[in-house]
Amino acid sequence: MDGIKEYLKLARWLAGDILDTLPEEERAEFKTWLGESSVRQEELREIRDLVGQRELDNNREEIARKGWHEFAGKTLGQRRYKQVLKYAAVITLPIIVAATCLTIYRFPDKQQVQQKQIQAGGTKAILKLSDGRTYNLEHLIKKSKITENIIADSCVLNYVSPDTLSGQALVYNKLRVPRGGTFQLALEDGTKIWLNSESELTYPEVFVGESREVYLDGEAYFDVAKDAYRPFIVHSGIQHIQVLGTTFGITNYSDIREVSTTLVSGKVQVKFPEISDEIFLLEPGCRLCYDRKDQKIRKQMVNADEYVAWKDGKYVFNGKPLEDILETLARWYDFQVFYQTHSVKERLFSGELMRFESFRDILGIIEEVSNVKFSIKQHTVIVADR
């Protein structure tokens, strides 16, 4: 957003959202703008925290107004700062309060920056309906009825099967989980899906026809409801997974080497139609993966918990390279990694880590058994030989 009017508009949006006074048409516009960027979502969370922590005294208006002028002066520059004074008549107290919070976030002192730590993620997701409406599900504090068939809160999105499928059209919704997030979804047929960080699922609001088909980018765990007449099909990159009723996990991140399906219970068949005509049948404990680098398909028996335990709040690693482990943790704790030497990437680690542990405790556990040393600079983890 550029210009004085845009800053005022943003401040009004923030104040209206925090105070729950924003008109519906503006709320929709604000949610769309917010949903386009995980950074903006983080900013709003920071502002909400500040509003909750700070109690304004009897001089609140004077304090807030000073905050607003600081915000305008630093953000717009001195020349435009003088121009902004022309808008004083329309800068109401709620707008000033929001601007003050924004100032505190935008211009933290050094002590605030140092205190900000790498923390575990949480339940968060952005829902985009077929008509373009967008909802940030993280901020729902109680069950909300989004449409006749959709009920949501801050932890799970539930789809209710309509009384009749007659005349129902096949329309797709999209659920996106940002970095540092996870979310649960219950489809109208009873299928339950857990989405991991940096994942996106496209699916019908109501299943219509002879099959149930969804599209996945990222990582998810599926508990598919049985339906002998309508197979459940997941399209995930080059994988096509078909089941009737079973539980399994899929990993399909574009920035990692392997695309895989791991079966926990039941049966699935997997195809890679772009590279092979072969149909692979999996049994419980079987993992099928495609290596993008050597372009080979591998089938092996594994401890399935190692690949799907994230949905239960833990990570299980069995002889995993440190690079792979930190890549997995980085999606949840949202940090960058810098290796001082290339060799440390290949250090192996085995163990079980709880997903909501303190990040420093997680690193301490790995340090104890992997002969490496970690240091943290802002949101970057530096890895070195010990």
VOLUM-802230 format. One line per 3 residues: number of its first residue (from 0); their letters; for each residue z, y negated, x of N, C-alpha, C. Coordinates in steps of 0.001 Angstrom, whole numbers. Layout:
<recs>
NUM = A = Z Y X Z Y X Z Y X ~ ...
</recs>
This chain:
<recs>
0 = MDG = 0 1186 838 0 0 0 0 -1248 882 ~ -879 -2191 578 -968 -3401 1374 -743 -4608 480 ~ -181 -5669 1063 -54 -6925 346 1265 -7072 -379
3 = IKE = 1558 -8315 -738 2837 -8657 -1362 2992 -7974 -2714 ~ 1967 -8071 -3551 2061 -7484 -4886 2271 -5975 -4806 ~ 1618 -5335 -3811 1762 -3897 -3671 3197 -3530 -3286
6 = YLK = 3813 -4346 -2407 5192 -4073 -2019 6140 -4244 -3210 ~ 5882 -5262 -4002 6705 -5473 -5193 6541 -4311 -6171 ~ 5309 -3858 -6295 5038 -2740 -7201 5771 -1485 -6730
9 = LAR = 5735 -1229 -5412 6427 -71 -4864 7926 -183 -5088 ~ 8478 -1376 -4846 9913 -1583 -5054 10282 -1346 -6517 ~ 9424 -1811 -7445 9682 -1613 -8872 9638 -127 -9225
12 = WLA = 8681 577 -8648 8593 2021 -8874 9872 2711 -8410 ~ 10302 2375 -7190 11479 3011 -6628 12709 2745 -7486 ~ 12885 1479 -7854 14041 1117 -8677 13986 1820 -10039
15 = GDI = 12817 1810 -10668 12669 2438 -11978 12906 3929 -11931 ~ 12461 4555 -10852 12660 5996 -10717 14133 6321 -10512 ~ 14786 5561 -9632 16199 5798 -9345 17068 5529 -10568
18 = LDT = 16751 4447 -11301 17554 4061 -12456 17073 4703 -13754 ~ 15975 5480 -13655 15399 6170 -14816 14986 5183 -15908 ~ 14345 4091 -15481 13873 3076 -16438 12368 2859 -16336
21 = LPE = 11674 3712 -15587 10248 3517 -15361 9458 3992 -16586 ~ 8548 3147 -17133 7724 3568 -18268 6912 4817 -17923 ~ 6587 5639 -18914 5921 6907 -18681 4602 6753 -17938
24 = EER = 3787 5725 -18320 2489 5572 -17667 2651 5234 -16186 ~ 3667 4402 -15864 3900 4079 -14458 4547 5239 -13718 ~ 5379 6013 -14424 6006 7168 -13788 4955 8181 -13359
27 = AEF = 3949 8388 -14199 2873 9321 -13853 2114 8834 -12619 ~ 1847 7525 -12583 1149 6941 -11433 1990 7074 -10165 ~ 3298 6824 -10297 4207 6924 -9157 4282 8361 -8650
30 = KTW = 4386 9333 -9563 4484 10732 -9164 3215 11189 -8454 ~ 2055 10715 -8935 792 11062 -8280 766 10510 -6864 ~ 1158 9239 -6714 1196 8601 -5385 2181 9324 -4477
33 = LGE = 3335 9712 -5027 4361 10380 -4255 3919 11768 -3828 ~ 3238 12473 -4732 2849 13844 -4447 1759 13991 -3412 ~ 1109 12892 -3043 34 12948 -2054 561 13064 -634
36 = SSV = 1855 12887 -415 2385 12855 944 3805 13402 995 ~ 4038 14392 1880 5386 14909 2070 6282 13858 2718 ~ 5687 12947 3494 6458 11877 4124 7047 10963 3053
39 = RQE = 6230 10609 2043 6721 9759 960 7849 10449 194 ~ 7716 11763 -14 8758 12509 -710 10062 12470 77 ~ 9946 12585 1395 11131 12533 2250 11772 11155 2183
42 = ELR = 10935 10102 2166 11453 8744 2076 12262 8555 785 ~ 11742 9061 -323 12441 8903 -1590 13772 9643 -1571 ~ 13800 10831 -949 15058 11562 -834 16088 10753 -47
45 = EIR = 15612 10126 1049 16513 9304 1864 17076 8151 1034 ~ 16212 7515 274 16636 6374 -537 17641 6812 -1599 ~ 17378 7961 -2259 18305 8466 -3270 19681 8737 -2647
48 = DLV = 19682 9307 -1437 20949 9577 -753 21705 8284 -481 ~ 20961 7266 -32 21605 5992 283 22187 5339 -959 ~ 21448 5426 -2063 21939 4849 -3317 23221 5560 -3757
51 = GQR = 23249 6877 -3568 24424 7633 -3965 25622 7387 -3070 ~ 25386 7028 -1794 26478 6885 -844 27060 5478 -815 ~ 26286 4483 -1178 26719 3089 -1022 27170 2491 -2349
54 = ELD = 28373 1990 -2400 28891 1325 -3600 28803 -176 -3382 ~ 28053 -843 -4238 27898 -2288 -4101 29064 -2992 -4788 ~ 29683 -3955 -4092 30857 -4644 -4628 30440 -5820 -5514
57 = NNR = 31380 -6739 -5755 31094 -7867 -6641 30003 -8776 -6103 ~ 29768 -8723 -4791 28726 -9552 -4185 27430 -8770 -4022 ~ 27248 -7748 -4854 26114 -6850 -4668 24776 -7573 -4726
60 = EEI = 24657 -8562 -5616 23374 -9237 -5738 23056 -10013 -4465 ~ 24050 -10679 -3903 23820 -11437 -2668 23469 -10501 -1519 ~ 24209 -9379 -1427 23941 -8407 -366 22541 -7825 -522
63 = ARK = 22188 -7457 -1746 20880 -6860 -1993 19756 -7846 -1716 ~ 19974 -9116 -2100 18926 -10116 -1896 18671 -10333 -398 ~ 19748 -10328 401 19575 -10445 1847 18773 -9259 2389
66 = GWH = 19073 -8075 1847 18329 -6884 2273 16856 -7002 1945 ~ 16571 -7521 750 15171 -7707 358 14452 -8656 1303 ~ 15077 -9767 1644 14424 -10731 2526 14215 -10153 3923
69 = EFA = 15132 -9330 4376 14952 -8666 5665 13756 -7724 5606 ~ 13684 -6988 4509 12566 -6064 4316 11228 -6792 4304 ~ 11165 -7876 3525 9920 -8634 3412 9548 -9271 4742
72 = GKT = 10535 -9835 5447 10240 -10501 6712 9719 -9553 7770 ~ 10346 -8405 7894 9938 -7449 8927 8648 -6735 8571 ~ 8421 -6528 7294 7256 -5749 6878 5992 -6598 6753
75 = LGQ = 6139 -7814 6237 4973 -8637 5962 4639 -9623 7079 ~ 5572 -9900 7963 5353 -10941 8964 5801 -12293 8415 ~ 6034 -13240 9331 6624 -14509 8930 5759 -15306 7954
78 = RRY = 4450 -15331 8180 3590 -16137 7309 3617 -15589 5884 ~ 3451 -14293 5752 3435 -13707 4412 4849 -13634 3835 ~ 5846 -13619 4736 7231 -13651 4266 7504 -14944 3492
81 = KQV = 6960 -16052 3967 7136 -17324 3255 6431 -17277 1906 ~ 5280 -16591 1899 4543 -16491 640 5317 -15671 -393 ~ 6055 -14648 102 6749 -13762 -824 7832 -14493 -1612
84 = LKY = 8342 -15611 -1045 9375 -16369 -1741 8874 -16913 -3078 ~ 7544 -17060 -3189 6978 -17539 -4451 7258 -16560 -5589 ~ 7516 -15303 -5209 7725 -14277 -6231 9207 -14110 -6563
87 = AAV = 10053 -15026 -6054 11500 -14875 -6228 11887 -14722 -7696 ~ 11162 -15394 -8567 11528 -15383 -9982 11388 -13995 -10603 ~ 10513 -13166 -10026 10296 -11856 -10619 10992 -10751 -9838
90 = ITL = 11713 -11119 -8766 12427 -10108 -7993 13787 -9893 -8641 ~ 13884 -8952 -9528 15130 -8704 -10248 16070 -7864 -9393 ~ 17305 -7776 -9836 18294 -7039 -9060 17894 -5586 -8788
93 = PII = 17416 -4811 -9782 17029 -3429 -9473 15967 -3345 -8381 ~ 14997 -4285 -8407 13958 -4285 -7388 14576 -4574 -6028 ~ 15496 -5521 -5982 16147 -5885 -4724 16942 -4716 -4173
96 = VAA = 17654 -4006 -5058 18440 -2857 -4615 17528 -1801 -3990 ~ 16400 -1521 -4665 15462 -543 -4120 14905 -1015 -2781 ~ 14557 -2293 -2701 14021 -2830 -1460 15051 -2771 -343
99 = TCL = 16316 -3030 -683 17380 -2947 315 17488 -1537 861 ~ 17458 -553 -30 17510 836 415 16317 1161 1295 ~ 15146 665 904 13946 900 1685 14071 263 3061
102 = TIY = 14686 -930 3122 14898 -1597 4394 15780 -750 5298 ~ 16865 -225 4738 17781 586 5532 17070 1800 6091 ~ 16182 2391 5275 15471 3574 5743 14399 3218 6771
105 = RFP = 13665 2141 6504 12552 1768 7374 13013 1275 8734 ~ 14175 639 8787 14627 40 10032 16023 537 10392 ~ 16192 1863 10611 17508 2381 10959 17903 1958 12360
108 = DKQ = 19210 1831 12579 19628 1519 13939 19607 2790 14779 ~ 19835 2641 16079 19722 3764 17001 20719 4860 16660 ~ 21921 4466 16223 22930 5456 15893 22489 6324 14731
111 = QVQ = 21834 5728 13717 21343 6505 12581 20288 7507 13026 ~ 19370 7080 13909 18317 7963 14393 18912 9150 15125 ~ 19933 8900 15968 20528 9963 16740 21263 10957 15850
114 = QKQ = 21801 10484 14735 22574 11354 13865 21689 12234 12986 ~ 20448 11871 12813 19554 12654 11967 19235 13978 12649 ~ 19548 15078 12003 19426 16383 12624 18356 17219 11946
117 = IQA = 17915 18230 12689 17003 19208 12108 17817 20082 11166 ~ 17387 20166 9926 18148 20895 8916 17275 21918 8209 ~ 17941 22893 7600 17218 23910 6835 16508 23274 5653
120 = GGT = 15460 23931 5204 14704 23437 4061 15437 23705 2755 ~ 14721 23609 1656 15331 23820 344 14266 24070 -699 ~ 14678 24138 -1962 13721 24360 -3041 12988 23058 -3337
123 = KAI = 11697 23080 -3178 10873 21902 -3447 9440 22340 -3689 ~ 8753 21660 -4578 7366 21999 -4887 6727 20884 -5700 ~ 5419 20813 -5622 4629 19876 -6416 3744 20675 -7363
126 = LKL = 3872 20412 -8652 3062 21087 -9670 1932 20161 -10112 ~ 707 20663 -10065 -438 19907 -10557 -1074 20683 -11705 ~ -1087 20069 -12882 -1661 20714 -14060 -3181 20569 -14071
129 = SDG = -3820 21337 -14931 -5283 21322 -14997 -5834 19969 -15425 ~ -5025 19176 -16148 -5496 17861 -16593 -5224 16759 -15570 ~ -4698 17131 -14391 -4479 16160 -13330 -3065 15631 -13243
132 = RTY = -2225 15884 -14249 -837 15411 -14190 -89 16129 -13068 ~ 767 15379 -12363 1488 15915 -11211 2988 15727 -11399 ~ 3780 16757 -11023 5236 16709 -11163 5888 17140 -9854
135 = NLE = 6856 16345 -9410 7669 16716 -8257 8872 17492 -8782 ~ 8894 18809 -8587 9901 19655 -9214 11257 19576 -8523 ~ 11278 19070 -7309 12541 18998 -6567 13562 18107 -7254
138 = HLI = 13101 17065 -7928 14005 16067 -8482 14409 16348 -9931 ~ 13998 17499 -10474 14432 17851 -11823 15835 18435 -11747 ~ 16801 17809 -12403 18188 18251 -12291 18599 19147 -13462
141 = KKS = 17765 19284 -14440 18034 20185 -15545 16695 20694 -16071 ~ 16750 21702 -16916 15521 22283 -17435 14722 21246 -18209 ~ 13442 21160 -17872 12553 20192 -18517 11357 20924 -19095
144 = KIT = 10972 20541 -20288 9804 21128 -20930 8600 20275 -20578 ~ 7729 20815 -19724 6575 20059 -19258 5436 20142 -20267 ~ 5154 21341 -20748 4212 21543 -21854 4836 22587 -22784
147 = ENI = 4114 22963 -23818 4620 23974 -24744 4898 25296 -24042 ~ 4156 25560 -22950 4277 26858 -22272 5006 26778 -20939 ~ 5444 25592 -20501 6019 25446 -19160 7408 24819 -19228
150 = IAD = 8384 25521 -18646 9743 25004 -18518 10097 25007 -17034 ~ 10625 23894 -16522 10880 23782 -15088 12233 23160 -14818 ~ 12810 23532 -13674 13941 22807 -13119 13739 22741 -11612
153 = SCV = 14777 22408 -10857 14609 22196 -9425 14533 23491 -8632 ~ 14660 24652 -9286 14674 25931 -8573 13542 26884 -8966 ~ 13120 26838 -10229 12130 27807 -10689 11242 27185 -11764
156 = LNY = 10015 27654 -11796 9038 27217 -12788 8731 28411 -13688 ~ 8991 28275 -14996 8818 29381 -15940 7689 29094 -16915 ~ 6789 30068 -17053 5716 29989 -18040 6039 30917 -19197
159 = VSP = 5924 30399 -20405 6229 31164 -21610 4922 31619 -22251 ~ 4836 32899 -22567 3625 33417 -23202 3498 32845 -24611 ~ 2334 32324 -24974 2147 31765 -26317 2210 32857 -27374
162 = DTL = 2440 32447 -28611 2553 33409 -29718 1273 34210 -29902 ~ 150 33577 -29621 -1136 34263 -29746 -2067 33807 -28642 ~ -2876 34740 -28137 -3849 34408 -27107 -5187 34019 -27719
165 = SGQ = -5298 34118 -29029 -6552 33812 -29706 -6959 32360 -29459 ~ -8149 32182 -28953 -8672 30838 -28727 -8166 30172 -27459 ~ -7317 30870 -26692 -6789 30286 -25461 -7900 30182 -24417
168 = ALV = -7962 29032 -23722 -8944 28841 -22657 -8295 29171 -21318 ~ -9098 29586 -20354 -8611 29902 -19018 -8553 28602 -18215 ~ -7362 28018 -18072 -7192 26780 -17314 -6195 27044 -16194
171 = YNK = -6453 26430 -15026 -5670 26718 -13839 -4722 25579 -13476 ~ -3493 25949 -13139 -2527 25028 -12560 -2390 25338 -11077 ~ -1744 24432 -10352 -1595 24612 -8908 -172 24238 -8511
174 = LRV = 487 25135 -7769 1834 24878 -7273 1789 24846 -5747 ~ 2200 23712 -5179 2167 23546 -3719 3586 23357 -3199 ~ 3957 24169 -2204 5264 24063 -1558 5062 23443 -182
177 = PRG = 5689 22301 100 5473 21627 1383 6248 22300 2515 ~ 6048 21817 3714 6801 22276 4882 8290 22055 4621 ~ 9113 23042 4993 10534 22926 4741 10925 23219 3312
180 = GTF = 10093 23979 2599 10388 24250 1199 10173 25701 817 ~ 10647 26049 -364 10393 27343 -985 10549 27139 -2484 ~ 9912 28005 -3289 10025 27839 -4741 9675 29143 -5431
183 = QLA = 10265 29338 -6615 10020 30546 -7386 9252 30209 -8660 ~ 8377 31114 -9039 7498 30915 -10185 7498 32185 -11035 ~ 7607 32029 -12348 7502 33158 -13267 6310 32926 -14181
186 = LED = 5280 33752 -14063 4064 33595 -14854 4284 34107 -16278 ~ 3340 33792 -17147 3534 34113 -18565 3504 35608 -18844 ~ 2968 36423 -17924 2933 37873 -18132 4199 38548 -17624
189 = GTK = 5135 37756 -17039 6372 38317 -16508 6371 38508 -15009 ~ 5234 38296 -14361 5155 38401 -12898 5972 37295 -12244 ~ 6758 37672 -11217 7553 36706 -10472 6968 36523 -9069
192 = IWL = 6927 35274 -8631 6336 34960 -7324 7260 34009 -6577 ~ 7513 34328 -5312 8260 33443 -4427 7275 32845 -3426 ~ 7175 31529 -3392 6271 30864 -2443 7067 30356 -1253
195 = NSE = 6562 30616 -47 7210 30152 1171 6675 28773 1559 ~ 7227 28198 2628 6841 26865 3087 5338 26774 3364 ~ 4790 25590 3147 3377 25288 3396 2456 26303 2707
198 = SEL = 2710 26534 1434 1914 27494 666 1454 26872 -636 ~ 363 27417 -1162 -200 26895 -2410 -745 28039 -3243 ~ -388 28033 -4516 -856 29068 -5441 -1605 28418 -6587
201 = TYP = -2809 28920 -6873 -3607 28477 -8014 -3648 29634 -9019 ~ -3322 29361 -10292 -3131 30440 -11255 -3367 29909 -12670 ~ -3721 30805 -13616 -3925 30365 -15003 -2587 30079 -15683
204 = EVF = -2585 29099 -16555 -1383 28843 -17355 -1133 30022 -18295 ~ -2222 30597 -18801 -2169 31794 -19635 -3294 32717 -19183 ~ -2966 33988 -18951 -4005 34939 -18550 -4874 35295 -19749
207 = VGE = -6185 35196 -19562 -7141 35500 -20616 -8193 36450 -20040 ~ -8553 37478 -20780 -9583 38392 -20308 -9013 39719 -19844 ~ -9797 40465 -19066 -9463 41838 -18699 -8764 41948 -17352
210 = SRE = -8492 40843 -16696 -7783 40885 -15414 -6873 39671 -15304 ~ -5921 39735 -14375 -5005 38623 -14080 -5237 38222 -12626 ~ -5858 37078 -12407 -6263 36697 -11054 -5628 35375 -10628
213 = VYL = -5118 35370 -9380 -4516 34168 -8805 -5062 33985 -7395 ~ -4846 32780 -6820 -5396 32438 -5508 -4281 31865 -4638 ~ -4131 32443 -3435 -3022 32058 -2557 -3503 31580 -1194
216 = DGE = -2927 30456 -750 -3015 30013 641 -1592 29924 1150 ~ -1296 30551 2295 52 30509 2834 738 31851 2711 ~ 1989 31852 2251 2785 33083 2205 3525 33186 877
219 = AYF = 3551 34393 332 4224 34594 -951 4675 36038 -1092 ~ 5685 36227 -1937 6155 37557 -2309 5910 37729 -3807 ~ 5307 38871 -4187 4936 39114 -5577 5731 40285 -6154
222 = DVA = 6260 40096 -7342 6841 41176 -8137 6033 41215 -9432 ~ 5006 42055 -9440 3992 42029 -10496 4433 42840 -11716 ~ 4321 42235 -12882 4629 42926 -14136 3552 43963 -14432
225 = KDA = 3970 45128 -14900 3026 46199 -15182 2182 45889 -16408 ~ 904 46177 -16299 -30 46040 -17417 -1191 46978 -17129 ~ -1185 48143 -17759 -2168 49185 -17463 -3594 48764 -17794
228 = YRP = -3736 47764 -18641 -5075 47374 -19081 -5615 46146 -18348 ~ -4749 45444 -17632 -5201 44238 -16934 -4679 44250 -15495 ~ -5492 44645 -14526 -5036 44639 -13135 -4719 43219 -12663
231 = FIV = -3780 43129 -11743 -3389 41845 -11151 -4095 41735 -9804 ~ -4842 40657 -9606 -5648 40497 -8392 -5255 39204 -7682 ~ -4963 39319 -6383 -4648 38148 -5570 -5796 37916 -4602
234 = HSG = -6395 36736 -4670 -7416 36329 -3702 -6714 35466 -2658 ~ -6691 35944 -1416 -5999 35218 -360 -6842 35242 908 ~ -7613 34176 1111 -8536 34164 2249 -9553 35264 2096
237 = IQH = -9680 36091 3135 -10651 37180 3076 -10066 38435 2433 ~ -8795 38408 2035 -8167 39557 1391 -8305 39482 -125 ~ -8569 40621 -746 -8492 40760 -2194 -7552 41928 -2472
240 = IQV = -6391 41630 -3084 -5372 42652 -3325 -5305 42912 -4815 ~ -5407 44214 -5218 -5394 44562 -6635 -4262 45536 -6925 ~ -3481 45251 -7980 -2348 46103 -8343 -2225 46165 -9863
243 = LGT = -1398 47119 -10321 -1051 47188 -11740 389 46727 -11953 ~ 1280 47121 -11062 2675 46701 -11124 3366 47137 -9852 ~ 3825 46197 -9030 4362 46538 -7718 4992 45317 -7073
246 = TFG = 5604 45508 -5896 6154 44388 -5135 5569 44412 -3728 ~ 5156 43241 -3268 4520 43167 -1951 4521 41723 -1455 ~ 4289 41577 -157 4219 40259 448 2859 40026 1081
249 = ITN = 2410 38769 1052 1134 38377 1657 1376 37203 2598 ~ 777 37269 3772 818 36144 4709 -614 35748 5039 ~ -945 34496 4765 -2315 34019 5008 -2283 32536 5376
252 = YSD = -1647 32222 6508 -1662 30855 7012 -2906 30667 7880 ~ -3591 29563 7691 -4834 29337 8427 -4617 29137 9918 ~ -3382 28765 10327 -3131 28468 11740 -2476 29623 12496
255 = IRE = -2380 30816 11886 -1856 31960 12627 -2938 33025 12749 ~ -2724 33924 13689 -3783 34861 14074 -4047 35942 13037 ~ -2988 36419 12372 -3136 37560 11482 -3026 37198 10002
258 = VST = -3836 37870 9202 -3748 37834 7743 -3238 39203 7323 ~ -2184 39266 6499 -1602 40581 6238 -1072 40738 4823 ~ -973 42017 4419 -319 42419 3175 676 43517 3511
261 = TLV = 1916 43376 3042 2968 44362 3302 3497 44862 1967 ~ 3428 46179 1746 3829 46756 464 5294 47190 500 ~ 6053 46757 -498 7463 47135 -612 7620 48312 -1562
264 = SGK = 6981 48258 -2738 7064 49362 -3694 5786 49427 -4515 ~ 5526 50603 -5099 4324 50777 -5911 3099 51103 -5056 ~ 1938 50694 -5537 682 50928 -4826 -204 49701 -4940
267 = VQV = -965 49446 -3893 -1964 48378 -3943 -3221 48854 -3234 ~ -4324 48231 -3608 -5546 48444 -2843 -6017 47093 -2320 ~ -6453 47088 -1074 -6839 45853 -399 -8280 45968 75
270 = KFP = -9026 44911 -138 -10422 44856 332 -10636 43585 1148 ~ -11554 43681 2085 -12012 42524 2845 -13524 42414 2639 ~ -13954 41983 1468 -15372 42055 1094 -16314 41303 2023
273 = EIS = -15813 40307 2729 -16683 39540 3618 -16995 40273 4912 ~ -16168 41281 5278 -16367 41945 6574 -16480 43462 6484 ~ -16145 44054 5315 -16163 45507 5220 -16290 45955 3778
276 = DEI = -16892 47145 3590 -16990 47739 2261 -15829 48692 1991 ~ -14997 48918 2980 -13918 49881 2864 -12810 49366 1945 ~ -12214 50292 1176 -11070 49979 324 -9838 50646 930
279 = FLL = -8792 49873 1188 -7584 50384 1819 -6494 50564 762 ~ -5937 51771 695 -4838 52050 -224 -3529 52040 567 ~ -2538 51282 90 -1272 51169 796 -162 51884 49
282 = EPG = 772 52452 801 1970 53054 248 3169 52236 707 ~ 4334 52385 71 5491 51571 443 5810 51655 1939 ~ 6090 50492 2526 6385 50412 3952 5151 50267 4812
285 = CRL = 3993 50142 4180 2734 50013 4923 2323 48538 5019 ~ 1847 48157 6195 1358 46797 6421 -97 46872 6885 ~ -938 46097 6219 -2354 46027 6582 -2640 44607 7046
288 = CYD = -3215 44464 8232 -3484 43114 8722 -4872 43026 9353 ~ -5416 41843 9255 -6702 41523 9879 -6451 40514 10985 ~ -6880 40860 12195 -6716 39991 13357 -7936 39088 13480
291 = RKD = -7726 37788 13286 -8848 36857 13306 -9508 36783 14683 ~ -8720 37025 15741 -9251 36875 17096 -10166 38039 17481 ~ -9649 39271 17333 -10496 40418 17710 -11260 41003 16531
294 = QKI = -11059 40418 15329 -11788 40795 14120 -11646 42286 13792 ~ -10425 42777 13934 -10133 44173 13635 -9085 44282 12535 ~ -9191 45351 11743 -8231 45628 10674 -7299 46735 11150
297 = RKQ = -5989 46517 11005 -5007 47493 11443 -4074 47854 10291 ~ -3753 49154 10217 -2845 49655 9189 -1695 50362 9886 ~ -441 49991 9553 694 50579 10238 1898 50648 9309
300 = MVN = 2804 51604 9600 4060 51714 8877 5087 50804 9555 ~ 5815 50026 8758 6745 49044 9305 8028 49027 8478 ~ 8996 48271 8968 10160 47925 8160 9747 46731 7313
303 = ADE = 9472 46968 6035 8926 45905 5182 9840 44690 5120 ~ 11143 44922 5274 12105 43821 5203 11809 42754 6250 ~ 11259 43159 7368 10941 42208 8439 9936 41156 7982
306 = YVA = 9098 41493 7023 8017 40604 6611 8269 39901 5281 ~ 9258 40348 4521 9486 39728 3206 10931 39266 2996 ~ 11812 39446 3992 13228 39110 3826 13459 37618 3629
309 = WKD = 12480 36789 3969 12636 35339 3819 12968 34957 2374 ~ 12465 35734 1416 12716 35390 5 14177 35589 -371 ~ 14902 36415 392 16310 36668 142 17217 35839 1049
312 = GKY = 16631 34856 1739 17428 33939 2526 17733 34376 3944 ~ 16874 35220 4517 17110 35635 5897 15787 35945 6595 ~ 15856 35985 7924 14710 36389 8731 15100 37641 9506
315 = VFN = 14212 38612 9553 14425 39833 10328 13317 39917 11362 ~ 13709 39952 12635 12734 40025 13728 12996 41295 14529 ~ 11937 42011 14850 12042 43254 15614 11060 43205 16784
318 = GKP = 11563 42788 17959 10707 42701 19143 9602 41672 19001 ~ 9917 40528 18378 8920 39476 18141 8871 38512 19331 ~ 7668 38055 19724 7570 37021 20757 8232 35728 20283
321 = LED = 8851 35016 21210 9548 33783 20866 8610 32779 20209 ~ 7363 32728 20635 6404 31788 20053 6231 32046 18561 ~ 6123 33319 18166 5968 33665 16752 7229 33320 15963
324 = ILE = 8391 33552 16562 9659 33269 15887 9812 31778 15633 ~ 9556 30963 16649 9705 29517 16491 8658 28952 15529 ~ 7489 29575 15487 6466 29154 14533 6944 29394 13103
327 = TLA = 7590 30528 12884 8150 30847 11572 9287 29888 11206 ~ 10198 29663 12133 11334 28776 11874 10889 27336 11661 ~ 9822 26924 12361 9358 25531 12273 8874 25183 10871
330 = RWY = 8324 26148 10158 7870 25867 8788 9052 25580 7870 ~ 10193 26196 8155 11368 26056 7301 12245 24881 7718 ~ 12472 24749 9018 13334 23673 9508 12555 22399 9840
333 = DFQ = 11230 22475 9805 10346 21317 9989 10568 20629 11340 ~ 10131 21277 12409 10220 20688 13738 8978 21054 14553 ~ 8800 20393 15684 7726 20684 16617 8314 21397 17829
336 = VFY = 7466 22097 18586 7936 22854 19750 7163 22430 21001 ~ 7899 22283 22111 7267 22020 23412 7800 23049 24403 ~ 6892 23808 25040 7270 24824 26005 7089 24263 27419
339 = QTH = 8174 24294 28225 8075 23791 29590 7298 24756 30480 ~ 7334 26048 30144 6531 27043 30856 5901 27984 29838 ~ 4695 28435 30148 3970 29286 29209 4634 30647 29047
342 = SVK = 5291 31133 30101 5838 32491 30086 6932 32678 29039 ~ 7666 31610 28706 8765 31775 27746 8258 32110 26354 ~ 7001 31800 26070 6447 32112 24756 6482 33606 24463
345 = ERL = 6393 34421 25533 6279 35865 25356 7623 36585 25371 ~ 8733 35847 25530 10047 36487 25495 10259 37124 24125 ~ 10781 38343 24122 10952 39084 22878 12371 38926 22327
348 = FSG = 12461 38917 21006 13759 38775 20348 13826 39723 19163 ~ 14985 40368 19016 15249 41211 17848 16570 40772 17238 ~ 16602 40675 15931 17845 40282 15287 17607 39790 13886
351 = ELM = 18701 39485 13202 18657 38988 11834 19286 37602 11789 ~ 18572 36627 11248 19037 35252 11175 19096 34826 9716 ~ 20184 34180 9326 20309 33684 7960 19544 32370 7814
354 = RFE = 18825 32239 6728 17885 31142 6566 18542 29785 6379 ~ 19792 29757 5942 20457 28483 5702 21523 28186 6751 ~ 21473 28909 7885 22381 28640 8989 22090 27276 9591
357 = SFR = 23108 26715 10270 22887 25505 11060 21792 25791 12073 ~ 20880 24846 12251 19766 25065 13164 20257 25263 14598 ~ 21276 24520 14994 21812 24670 16355 22430 26056 16536
360 = DIL = 23044 26600 15487 23601 27951 15569 22487 28979 15725 ~ 21379 28766 15014 20220 29659 15131 19730 29686 16575 ~ 19559 28498 17160 19079 28423 18548 20082 29059 19504
363 = GII = 21363 28880 19217 22394 29459 20076 22325 30978 20098 ~ 22066 31580 18941 21947 33040 18863 20765 33525 19695 ~ 19637 32840 19591 18447 33241 20351 18684 33041 21844
366 = EEV = 19358 31951 22211 19637 31688 23630 20455 32812 24255 ~ 21417 33327 23503 22329 34329 24046 21623 35602 24502 ~ 20541 35976 23825 19915 37278 24102 18501 37178 24667
369 = SNV = 17950 35961 24757 16549 35840 25182 16370 35125 26517 ~ 17468 34752 27178 17394 34122 28494 16511 32870 28493 ~ 16634 32065 27458 15942 30775 27390 16970 29697 27060
372 = KFS = 16578 28459 27251 17456 27338 26937 16701 26343 26074 ~ 17356 25897 24998 16755 24930 24089 17431 23569 24237 ~ 16626 22530 24096 17156 21183 23949 16363 20510 22836
375 = IKQ = 17004 19551 22160 16370 18906 21015 16246 17418 21269 ~ 15054 16901 21095 14808 15469 21173 14169 15032 19870 ~ 14950 14335 19044 14531 13969 17698 14114 15234 16950
378 = HTV = 12855 15384 16553 12431 16579 15803 11566 17504 16651 ~ 11759 17484 17959 11032 18385 18858 12017 19276 19592 ~ 11757 20597 19582 12564 21556 20297 11875 21860 21627
381 = IVA = 12592 21631 22719 12051 21859 24060 12590 23197 24559 ~ 11680 24086 24976 12033 25438 25379 11821 25602 26882 ~ 12848 26083 27585 12752 26247 29039 13406 27544 29474
384 = DR = 13108 27983 30702 13808 29126 31294 15255 28752 31558 ~ 16130 29736 31407 17538 29466 31701 17821 29813 33151
</recs>
